[in-house]
Amino acid sequence: MQIDPNSFTPLYVQVADVLRAQIEEGELRPGDKLRNEDALAHEFGTGKATIRQALRLLRSEGLIDTENRRGSTVRTPPELTVVNLEKPARIKARMPTLKERTALGLPEGEPVLVVTYTDGRTEVLARSEIEAGPAPSDQ
């Protein structure tokens, strides 16, 4: 996909779309380092501010991690584990507080699931650690 300066889609979204497609298609693999901001700005014919916005969007989606002075790398998808919930329970997805993000070791852009049981107990779980699927059969 080429960047179209005349499009109604903001430039940073177009850049993020291209990088996202490269990640999803395996051109950029987990652990791969993205080109630096200057190189990306030159490649896409945009300013560095546009590149920063695109990278911020990809971070918020959990696709990349960025460290100061080290650049951005493609995130390794987290391993999923099955969590059995007591019935009945209400589950809500939301973005974690800073305290929750720190305690769970979550990167930016990673939501949590809040499980509320009928007895009032609540549990906050990292969404990336939960595998959705059918409940185990009671045989």
JODA-V351211 format. One record per backbone hydrogen bond with DSSP energy under -1.0 kcal/mol. CO is the residue of the C=O (numbers start at 1). NH is the residue of the N-H. E is the energy in kcal/mol with one decimal. If there is no record, write none. Layout:
BEGIN
co=(CO;CO)
nh=(NH;NH)
e=(E;E)
END
This chain:
BEGIN
co=(4;10;11;12;13;14;15;16;17;18;19;20;21;22;22;23;29;32;36;37;38;39;40;41;41;47;48;49;50;51;52;53;54;55;56;57;58;59;63;65;67;67;71;72;73;74;81;88;90;92;94;97;98;99;100;101;107;111;112;113;114;115;116;117;121;123;125;126;127;137)
nh=(7;14;15;16;17;18;19;20;21;22;23;24;25;27;28;26;32;74;40;41;42;43;44;45;46;51;52;53;54;55;56;57;58;59;60;61;63;62;75;73;70;71;67;34;65;31;131;118;116;114;112;101;102;103;104;106;110;127;94;125;92;123;90;120;117;115;113;129;130;139)
e=(-1.8;-1.9;-2.6;-2.5;-2.5;-1.9;-2.4;-3.0;-2.2;-2.0;-2.0;-3.0;-2.4;-1.5;-2.1;-1.1;-2.6;-2.4;-2.6;-2.7;-2.3;-2.7;-2.6;-1.1;-2.0;-1.5;-2.7;-2.1;-2.2;-2.7;-2.4;-2.1;-2.1;-2.4;-2.3;-1.2;-2.4;-1.6;-2.5;-2.5;-1.8;-1.8;-2.3;-3.0;-2.4;-2.9;-1.5;-1.1;-3.0;-3.4;-3.2;-2.8;-2.3;-2.5;-2.5;-2.4;-1.5;-1.5;-2.2;-3.1;-2.0;-2.1;-2.9;-2.2;-2.8;-3.2;-3.2;-1.7;-1.8;-1.2)
END
